[in-house]
Amino acid sequence: MTTDPRTAEPADRGASRGDLRRKAFLKASREVFVEQGYEAASMSDIVQRAGGSLSTLYAQFGDKQGLFLAMIDDRVKDMTATMSVELSSHSPVEVGLRRIGRQFASKLLEPESLEIYRLLIGMARKFPDIPREFFRRGPERMRAELAAYLTDRAEAGEIEIDDAERTAMMFLEIARAGLVNRALMDSSIKPDQQQIDDSIDLAVQCFLHGIVRMKVPESGH
């Protein structure tokens, strides 16, 4: 099904024909890869769903692996957008981390994101280069974006950190640990926005203030 410029979303208005075609290809590829799996999916199936031609698809993405990784890049771009906003606006760390965490967890919990992640896990043995490249383009890029924000907050005197990238990785792991890991294993788990917000609020509190405070033994004991 081709994209009609007259019915395009507001964000698409003014986009070039090539941009609209690329967006249609990426949308169709997400659907086909999720429905059929990476190995069974064909470029012809994607063109049939998106419209356009095989020659245009190959010209834009090179091959099936190139298209799959471009799809990953597109998802990661959405997920890092909030981090860039918080960095450029120098948001206070607690406020910024809540917004970053909520957007991060919400995106990961979208059914399509969960299916893509399950697909990547299944590809690890037969197509190891693709999951490896996914981590470079996805989690490592998100970690770098968050590290830049945390460094900004450290320079502002709000927090003290020794290793911004390791600290960023720790926050992302805490943010996804509760709901996302469970949803990956059980498709019946579909957290609502309030559950996501509550989970991230706790993650931010644990990250900034610790989980427990050790009791110092009294002197002489």
C-alpha positions as CSV (number, residue, x, y, z in Angstrom):
1,M,0.0,0.0,0.0
2,T,1.6,3.3,-1.1
3,T,1.7,6.4,1.0
4,D,-0.6,9.2,-0.2
5,P,0.9,12.7,0.5
6,R,-2.6,14.0,0.9
7,T,-3.2,11.7,3.9
8,A,0.3,11.9,5.4
9,E,0.7,12.7,9.1
10,P,1.5,16.3,9.9
11,A,5.1,15.4,10.6
12,D,5.3,14.0,7.1
13,R,4.0,17.1,5.3
14,G,6.8,18.8,3.4
15,A,8.8,15.6,3.3
16,S,10.3,14.6,-0.1
17,R,8.9,11.7,-2.1
18,G,12.1,9.8,-1.2
19,D,11.7,10.4,2.5
20,L,8.1,9.2,2.4
21,R,9.1,6.1,0.4
22,R,11.9,5.3,3.0
23,K,9.4,5.7,5.9
24,A,6.9,3.3,4.1
25,F,9.7,0.8,3.6
26,L,10.8,0.9,7.2
27,K,7.2,0.5,8.5
28,A,6.6,-2.4,6.2
29,S,9.9,-4.0,7.1
30,R,9.0,-3.9,10.8
31,E,5.7,-5.6,10.1
32,V,7.1,-8.3,7.9
33,F,10.1,-9.1,10.0
34,V,7.9,-9.4,13.1
35,E,5.3,-11.6,11.4
36,Q,7.7,-13.8,9.4
37,G,11.0,-13.7,11.1
38,Y,14.3,-12.5,9.6
39,E,15.2,-15.6,7.6
40,A,11.7,-16.1,6.1
41,A,11.1,-12.4,5.3
42,S,11.8,-11.4,1.7
43,M,12.4,-8.0,0.1
44,S,9.6,-8.7,-2.3
45,D,7.1,-9.1,0.6
46,I,8.2,-5.7,2.0
47,V,7.8,-4.0,-1.4
48,Q,4.4,-5.6,-1.9
49,R,3.3,-4.1,1.5
50,A,5.0,-0.7,1.2
51,G,4.6,0.0,-2.6
52,G,7.4,1.2,-4.7
53,S,9.9,-1.1,-6.4
54,L,12.6,-3.6,-5.5
55,S,15.2,-1.5,-7.2
56,T,14.3,1.5,-5.0
57,L,14.4,-0.7,-1.9
58,Y,17.9,-2.1,-2.7
59,A,19.1,1.4,-3.7
60,Q,18.1,2.8,-0.3
61,F,19.2,-0.1,2.0
62,G,21.5,-2.3,0.0
63,D,20.2,-5.7,1.2
64,K,18.0,-7.4,3.8
65,Q,20.6,-6.9,6.5
66,G,21.0,-3.3,5.7
67,L,17.2,-2.8,5.8
68,F,16.9,-4.6,9.2
69,L,19.7,-2.4,10.7
70,A,18.1,0.7,9.2
71,M,14.9,-0.3,11.0
72,I,16.8,-0.6,14.2
73,D,18.4,2.9,13.7
74,D,14.9,4.3,13.2
75,R,13.7,2.9,16.5
76,V,16.8,4.0,18.4
77,K,16.4,7.5,17.0
78,D,13.0,7.7,18.7
79,M,14.3,6.3,21.9
80,T,17.2,8.8,22.2
81,A,15.2,11.9,21.3
82,T,14.2,12.6,24.9
83,M,17.8,12.2,26.1
84,S,18.9,14.9,23.6
85,V,16.1,17.2,24.7
86,E,17.0,16.8,28.4
87,L,20.7,17.5,27.6
88,S,20.0,20.6,25.5
89,S,17.7,22.0,28.1
90,H,20.0,21.1,31.1
91,S,17.0,19.6,33.0
92,P,17.5,18.9,36.7
93,V,18.7,15.3,37.1
94,E,15.7,13.9,38.9
95,V,13.3,15.5,36.5
96,G,15.3,14.5,33.4
97,L,15.9,10.9,34.5
98,R,12.2,10.4,35.1
99,R,11.3,11.7,31.6
100,I,14.1,9.7,30.0
101,G,13.2,6.5,31.9
102,R,9.5,6.7,31.2
103,Q,10.1,7.3,27.4
104,F,12.7,4.5,27.3
105,A,10.6,2.0,29.1
106,S,7.4,2.9,27.2
107,K,9.2,2.4,23.9
108,L,10.7,-0.9,24.9
109,L,7.3,-2.1,26.1
110,E,5.6,-1.4,22.7
111,P,4.5,-4.8,21.3
112,E,6.6,-4.2,18.2
113,S,9.7,-3.4,20.2
114,L,9.2,-6.6,22.3
115,E,8.8,-8.7,19.1
116,I,11.9,-7.2,17.5
117,Y,13.9,-7.9,20.6
118,R,12.7,-11.5,20.8
119,L,13.6,-11.8,17.1
120,L,17.1,-10.6,17.8
121,I,17.6,-13.1,20.5
122,G,16.6,-15.9,18.1
123,M,19.0,-14.6,15.5
124,A,22.0,-14.7,17.8
125,R,23.2,-18.2,16.9
126,K,22.6,-18.2,13.1
127,F,23.2,-14.5,12.3
128,P,25.5,-13.3,15.1
129,D,26.7,-10.2,13.2
130,I,23.2,-8.6,13.3
131,P,22.6,-8.7,17.1
132,R,26.2,-7.6,17.6
133,E,25.6,-4.6,15.3
134,F,22.2,-4.0,17.0
135,F,24.0,-3.5,20.4
136,R,26.4,-1.1,18.8
137,R,23.7,1.0,17.2
138,G,21.1,0.6,19.9
139,P,22.1,0.1,23.6
140,E,25.6,1.5,23.1
141,R,24.3,4.6,21.4
142,M,21.6,5.1,24.1
143,R,24.3,4.7,26.8
144,A,26.4,7.3,25.2
145,E,23.5,9.8,24.9
146,L,22.6,9.3,28.5
147,A,26.2,9.5,29.6
148,A,26.4,13.0,27.9
149,Y,23.4,14.1,30.0
150,L,24.8,12.7,33.2
151,T,28.1,14.5,32.5
152,D,26.2,17.7,32.0
153,R,24.5,17.3,35.4
154,A,27.8,16.4,37.1
155,E,29.4,19.6,35.6
156,A,26.5,21.5,37.0
157,G,27.3,20.2,40.5
158,E,24.1,18.1,40.9
159,I,25.7,14.6,41.0
160,E,29.1,13.1,41.4
161,I,30.1,10.3,38.9
162,D,33.4,8.6,38.2
163,D,32.5,6.8,34.9
164,A,29.6,8.4,33.0
165,E,29.1,5.6,30.5
166,R,29.1,2.8,33.2
167,T,26.7,4.9,35.3
168,A,24.4,5.4,32.3
169,M,24.4,1.7,31.6
170,M,23.4,1.0,35.2
171,F,20.5,3.4,35.0
172,L,19.2,1.9,31.7
173,E,19.4,-1.6,33.2
174,I,17.5,-0.5,36.3
175,A,14.9,1.2,34.2
176,R,14.2,-1.8,32.1
177,A,14.7,-4.5,34.7
178,G,11.2,-4.5,36.3
179,L,8.6,-4.4,33.6
180,V,10.4,-5.0,30.4
181,N,12.1,-8.2,31.3
182,R,8.8,-9.7,32.5
183,A,7.0,-8.5,29.4
184,L,9.7,-10.1,27.2
185,M,9.0,-13.5,28.8
186,D,5.2,-13.3,29.1
187,S,3.2,-11.6,26.3
188,S,0.2,-11.4,28.6
189,I,2.0,-8.7,30.7
190,K,1.0,-5.3,29.3
191,P,1.8,-2.6,31.8
192,D,-0.2,0.6,31.6
193,Q,1.3,4.1,31.8
194,Q,0.7,4.4,35.6
195,Q,2.6,1.1,36.2
196,I,5.4,2.4,33.9
197,D,5.6,5.7,35.7
198,D,5.6,4.0,39.2
199,S,8.4,1.6,38.1
200,I,10.5,4.4,36.7
201,D,10.0,6.6,39.8
202,L,11.3,3.8,41.9
203,A,14.2,3.2,39.5
204,V,15.2,6.9,39.7
205,Q,15.0,6.9,43.5
206,C,17.2,3.7,43.7
207,F,19.6,5.2,41.2
208,L,20.0,8.5,42.9
209,H,19.6,7.6,46.6
210,G,20.5,3.9,46.9
211,I,18.3,1.0,47.9
212,V,19.3,0.3,51.5
213,R,21.5,2.0,54.0
214,M,23.9,-0.2,56.0
215,K,23.7,0.1,59.7
216,V,27.1,1.0,61.2
217,P,27.8,-1.2,64.2
218,E,28.1,0.6,67.5
219,S,31.7,1.1,68.8
220,G,32.9,-1.6,71.2
221,H,30.8,-4.4,69.6
